[in-house]
Amino acid sequence: MSGDDDNFGIPPDAQDFVDIETFKEILKLDDEGPEREFSKELAFSFFEQAENTFDEIDHSL
């Protein structure tokens, strides 16, 4: 592995915000195949929850 392979293609400007070791562990939870259904759903759920949280904060202000 080299360069981008070690960082799974995560852009350099985002690498400060992504813990690569944690990211690797999450990917291990997926079944084999390019779909990455588990980690994809986990990421989408995270962003949905974050959006809802920010909406609640805005509403509370």
N, CA, C and O atoms as CSV, one atom per row, in Angstrom:
chain,resi,resn,atom,element,x,y,z
A,1,MET,N,N,0.833,-1.179,0.000
A,1,MET,CA,C,0.000,0.000,0.000
A,1,MET,C,C,0.875,1.239,0.000
A,1,MET,O,O,1.984,1.255,0.535
A,2,SER,N,N,0.326,2.286,-0.628
A,2,SER,CA,C,1.069,3.527,-0.632
A,2,SER,C,C,0.126,4.696,-0.782
A,2,SER,O,O,-0.965,4.552,-1.332
A,3,GLY,N,N,0.536,5.848,-0.298
A,3,GLY,CA,C,-0.193,7.083,-0.505
A,3,GLY,C,C,-1.675,6.992,-0.241
A,3,GLY,O,O,-2.109,6.803,0.895
A,4,ASP,N,N,-2.463,7.130,-1.324
A,4,ASP,CA,C,-3.917,7.141,-1.212
A,4,ASP,C,C,-4.467,5.822,-0.693
A,4,ASP,O,O,-5.502,5.807,-0.029
A,5,ASP,N,N,-3.775,4.688,-0.993
A,5,ASP,CA,C,-4.255,3.392,-0.521
A,5,ASP,C,C,-4.284,3.344,1.006
A,5,ASP,O,O,-5.201,2.770,1.593
A,6,ASP,N,N,-3.291,3.941,1.642
A,6,ASP,CA,C,-3.229,3.958,3.099
A,6,ASP,C,C,-4.349,4.796,3.703
A,6,ASP,O,O,-4.770,4.554,4.834
A,7,ASN,N,N,-4.827,5.776,2.952
A,7,ASN,CA,C,-5.851,6.690,3.449
A,7,ASN,C,C,-7.188,6.496,2.748
A,7,ASN,O,O,-8.073,7.344,2.858
A,8,PHE,N,N,-7.341,5.400,2.038
A,8,PHE,CA,C,-8.609,5.027,1.401
A,8,PHE,C,C,-9.152,6.113,0.483
A,8,PHE,O,O,-10.367,6.238,0.326
A,9,GLY,N,N,-8.274,6.895,-0.119
A,9,GLY,CA,C,-8.715,7.930,-1.046
A,9,GLY,C,C,-9.309,9.150,-0.369
A,9,GLY,O,O,-9.909,9.994,-1.035
A,10,ILE,N,N,-9.152,9.257,0.944
A,10,ILE,CA,C,-9.657,10.433,1.656
A,10,ILE,C,C,-8.796,11.622,1.245
A,10,ILE,O,O,-7.571,11.555,1.344
A,11,PRO,N,N,-9.417,12.713,0.782
A,11,PRO,CA,C,-8.644,13.878,0.338
A,11,PRO,C,C,-7.748,14.406,1.455
A,11,PRO,O,O,-8.124,14.359,2.627
A,12,PRO,N,N,-6.574,14.904,1.101
A,12,PRO,CA,C,-5.638,15.391,2.124
A,12,PRO,C,C,-6.241,16.423,3.074
A,12,PRO,O,O,-5.932,16.418,4.266
A,13,ASP,N,N,-7.102,17.311,2.561
A,13,ASP,CA,C,-7.676,18.335,3.439
A,13,ASP,C,C,-8.692,17.765,4.424
A,13,ASP,O,O,-9.066,18.449,5.376
A,14,ALA,N,N,-9.142,16.540,4.221
A,14,ALA,CA,C,-10.090,15.903,5.142
A,14,ALA,C,C,-9.391,14.951,6.111
A,14,ALA,O,O,-9.993,14.530,7.099
A,15,GLN,N,N,-8.145,14.612,5.847
A,15,GLN,CA,C,-7.449,13.620,6.661
A,15,GLN,C,C,-7.222,14.079,8.098
A,15,GLN,O,O,-7.062,13.248,8.992
A,16,ASP,N,N,-7.206,15.388,8.330
A,16,ASP,CA,C,-7.066,15.885,9.700
A,16,ASP,C,C,-8.320,15.623,10.525
A,16,ASP,O,O,-8.280,15.670,11.754
A,17,PHE,N,N,-9.430,15.348,9.851
A,17,PHE,CA,C,-10.710,15.185,10.534
A,17,PHE,C,C,-11.186,13.737,10.582
A,17,PHE,O,O,-12.210,13.441,11.199
A,18,VAL,N,N,-10.453,12.832,9.935
A,18,VAL,CA,C,-10.838,11.421,9.876
A,18,VAL,C,C,-9.767,10.592,10.571
A,18,VAL,O,O,-8.595,10.641,10.195
A,19,ASP,N,N,-10.164,9.843,11.569
A,19,ASP,CA,C,-9.241,8.921,12.228
A,19,ASP,C,C,-9.160,7.669,11.360
A,19,ASP,O,O,-10.094,6.867,11.329
A,20,ILE,N,N,-8.048,7.507,10.662
A,20,ILE,CA,C,-7.892,6.428,9.689
A,20,ILE,C,C,-8.042,5.063,10.353
A,20,ILE,O,O,-8.648,4.165,9.769
A,21,GLU,N,N,-7.510,4.887,11.547
A,21,GLU,CA,C,-7.608,3.588,12.224
A,21,GLU,C,C,-9.063,3.253,12.554
A,21,GLU,O,O,-9.488,2.110,12.385
A,22,THR,N,N,-9.820,4.233,13.019
A,22,THR,CA,C,-11.245,4.013,13.289
A,22,THR,C,C,-11.977,3.710,11.998
A,22,THR,O,O,-12.833,2.826,11.954
A,23,PHE,N,N,-11.642,4.444,10.944
A,23,PHE,CA,C,-12.256,4.238,9.633
A,23,PHE,C,C,-12.004,2.813,9.139
A,23,PHE,O,O,-12.909,2.171,8.606
A,24,LYS,N,N,-10.786,2.324,9.313
A,24,LYS,CA,C,-10.456,0.946,8.920
A,24,LYS,C,C,-11.309,-0.060,9.692
A,24,LYS,O,O,-11.804,-1.029,9.116
A,25,GLU,N,N,-11.481,0.173,10.996
A,25,GLU,CA,C,-12.276,-0.741,11.822
A,25,GLU,C,C,-13.736,-0.758,11.375
A,25,GLU,O,O,-14.364,-1.817,11.350
A,26,ILE,N,N,-14.275,0.394,11.026
A,26,ILE,CA,C,-15.656,0.453,10.533
A,26,ILE,C,C,-15.776,-0.317,9.229
A,26,ILE,O,O,-16.744,-1.051,9.029
A,27,LEU,N,N,-14.804,-0.157,8.338
A,27,LEU,CA,C,-14.852,-0.872,7.061
A,27,LEU,C,C,-14.772,-2.380,7.253
A,27,LEU,O,O,-15.324,-3.132,6.449
A,28,LYS,N,N,-14.096,-2.834,8.302
A,28,LYS,CA,C,-14.008,-4.272,8.573
A,28,LYS,C,C,-15.369,-4.871,8.922
A,28,LYS,O,O,-15.572,-6.076,8.771
A,29,LEU,N,N,-16.297,-4.043,9.384
A,29,LEU,CA,C,-17.633,-4.520,9.741
A,29,LEU,C,C,-18.491,-4.814,8.515
A,29,LEU,O,O,-19.515,-5.491,8.616
A,30,ASP,N,N,-18.073,-4.306,7.364
A,30,ASP,CA,C,-18.815,-4.535,6.124
A,30,ASP,C,C,-18.599,-5.945,5.603
A,30,ASP,O,O,-17.567,-6.568,5.850
A,31,ASP,N,N,-19.606,-6.438,4.870
A,31,ASP,CA,C,-19.418,-7.664,4.110
A,31,ASP,C,C,-18.506,-7.341,2.937
A,31,ASP,O,O,-18.333,-6.178,2.575
A,32,GLU,N,N,-17.930,-8.365,2.354
A,32,GLU,CA,C,-17.082,-8.156,1.187
A,32,GLU,C,C,-17.898,-7.552,0.058
A,32,GLU,O,O,-19.099,-7.799,-0.051
A,33,GLY,N,N,-17.260,-6.779,-0.763
A,33,GLY,CA,C,-17.932,-6.198,-1.919
A,33,GLY,C,C,-17.841,-4.687,-1.918
A,33,GLY,O,O,-17.607,-4.064,-0.882
A,34,PRO,N,N,-18.025,-4.113,-3.078
A,34,PRO,CA,C,-17.859,-2.663,-3.220
A,34,PRO,C,C,-19.026,-1.841,-2.665
A,34,PRO,O,O,-18.911,-0.622,-2.542
A,35,GLU,N,N,-20.138,-2.486,-2.331
A,35,GLU,CA,C,-21.314,-1.735,-1.893
A,35,GLU,C,C,-21.123,-1.068,-0.535
A,35,GLU,O,O,-21.624,0.031,-0.300
A,36,ARG,N,N,-20.392,-1.743,0.363
A,36,ARG,CA,C,-20.137,-1.208,1.703
A,36,ARG,C,C,-21.431,-0.756,2.370
A,36,ARG,O,O,-21.513,0.349,2.907
A,37,GLU,N,N,-22.450,-1.631,2.330
A,37,GLU,CA,C,-23.783,-1.261,2.813
A,37,GLU,C,C,-23.792,-0.822,4.277
A,37,GLU,O,O,-24.439,0.169,4.616
A,38,PHE,N,N,-23.088,-1.541,5.145
A,38,PHE,CA,C,-23.118,-1.202,6.569
A,38,PHE,C,C,-22.489,0.160,6.828
A,38,PHE,O,O,-23.105,1.023,7.453
A,39,SER,N,N,-21.269,0.353,6.352
A,39,SER,CA,C,-20.587,1.615,6.642
A,39,SER,C,C,-21.252,2.788,5.927
A,39,SER,O,O,-21.257,3.907,6.440
A,40,LYS,N,N,-21.810,2.536,4.747
A,40,LYS,CA,C,-22.520,3.599,4.034
A,40,LYS,C,C,-23.732,4.047,4.845
A,40,LYS,O,O,-23.947,5.244,5.032
A,41,GLU,N,N,-24.523,3.089,5.328
A,41,GLU,CA,C,-25.702,3.416,6.129
A,41,GLU,C,C,-25.296,4.094,7.436
A,41,GLU,O,O,-25.972,5.013,7.898
A,42,LEU,N,N,-24.195,3.642,8.028
A,42,LEU,CA,C,-23.702,4.254,9.258
A,42,LEU,C,C,-23.348,5.722,9.020
A,42,LEU,O,O,-23.699,6.586,9.824
A,43,ALA,N,N,-22.659,5.999,7.929
A,43,ALA,CA,C,-22.281,7.379,7.604
A,43,ALA,C,C,-23.507,8.237,7.328
A,43,ALA,O,O,-23.606,9.357,7.830
A,44,PHE,N,N,-24.447,7.719,6.530
A,44,PHE,CA,C,-25.659,8.484,6.231
A,44,PHE,C,C,-26.450,8.772,7.504
A,44,PHE,O,O,-26.977,9.871,7.676
A,45,SER,N,N,-26.533,7.791,8.392
A,45,SER,CA,C,-27.252,7.978,9.656
A,45,SER,C,C,-26.570,9.032,10.524
A,45,SER,O,O,-27.233,9.848,11.165
A,46,PHE,N,N,-25.242,9.004,10.534
A,46,PHE,CA,C,-24.489,9.997,11.304
A,46,PHE,C,C,-24.796,11.403,10.811
A,46,PHE,O,O,-25.077,12.296,11.610
A,47,PHE,N,N,-24.743,11.604,9.493
A,47,PHE,CA,C,-24.987,12.940,8.952
A,47,PHE,C,C,-26.433,13.377,9.156
A,47,PHE,O,O,-26.696,14.555,9.395
A,48,GLU,N,N,-27.362,12.446,9.065
A,48,GLU,CA,C,-28.767,12.770,9.316
A,48,GLU,C,C,-28.963,13.186,10.777
A,48,GLU,O,O,-29.667,14.153,11.070
A,49,GLN,N,N,-28.333,12.444,11.683
A,49,GLN,CA,C,-28.435,12.774,13.099
A,49,GLN,C,C,-27.790,14.135,13.380
A,49,GLN,O,O,-28.329,14.929,14.151
A,50,ALA,N,N,-26.651,14.402,12.763
A,50,ALA,CA,C,-25.991,15.696,12.950
A,50,ALA,C,C,-26.874,16.829,12.436
A,50,ALA,O,O,-27.007,17.861,13.094
A,51,GLU,N,N,-27.472,16.641,11.273
A,51,GLU,CA,C,-28.361,17.661,10.711
A,51,GLU,C,C,-29.547,17.919,11.645
A,51,GLU,O,O,-29.908,19.069,11.894
A,52,ASN,N,N,-30.147,16.849,12.155
A,52,ASN,CA,C,-31.268,16.997,13.087
A,52,ASN,C,C,-30.845,17.725,14.363
A,52,ASN,O,O,-31.593,18.547,14.893
A,53,THR,N,N,-29.658,17.422,14.844
A,53,THR,CA,C,-29.151,18.080,16.047
A,53,THR,C,C,-28.965,19.570,15.808
A,53,THR,O,O,-29.343,20.386,16.648
A,54,PHE,N,N,-28.384,19.931,14.661
A,54,PHE,CA,C,-28.203,21.353,14.351
A,54,PHE,C,C,-29.545,22.058,14.181
A,54,PHE,O,O,-29.697,23.209,14.590
A,55,ASP,N,N,-30.516,21.377,13.583
A,55,ASP,CA,C,-31.862,21.952,13.460
A,55,ASP,C,C,-32.471,22.206,14.839
A,55,ASP,O,O,-33.089,23.246,15.067
A,56,GLU,N,N,-32.294,21.258,15.755
A,56,GLU,CA,C,-32.817,21.420,17.114
A,56,GLU,C,C,-32.130,22.581,17.831
A,56,GLU,O,O,-32.774,23.335,18.560
A,57,ILE,N,N,-30.837,22.718,17.622
A,57,ILE,CA,C,-30.099,23.834,18.231
A,57,ILE,C,C,-30.620,25.156,17.679
A,57,ILE,O,O,-30.891,26.085,18.440
A,58,ASP,N,N,-30.760,25.241,16.360
A,58,ASP,CA,C,-31.283,26.463,15.740
A,58,ASP,C,C,-32.665,26.798,16.276
A,58,ASP,O,O,-32.959,27.957,16.568
A,59,HIS,N,N,-33.510,25.788,16.404
A,59,HIS,CA,C,-34.872,25.997,16.897
A,59,HIS,C,C,-34.857,26.488,18.349
A,59,HIS,O,O,-35.687,27.310,18.735
A,60,SER,N,N,-33.925,25.990,19.138
A,60,SER,CA,C,-33.837,26.371,20.547
A,60,SER,C,C,-33.319,27.791,20.736
A,60,SER,O,O,-33.591,28.430,21.753
A,61,LEU,N,N,-32.578,28.277,19.760
A,61,LEU,CA,C,-32.032,29.636,19.884
A,61,LEU,C,C,-33.101,30.594,19.519
A,61,LEU,O,O,-32.881,31.805,19.547
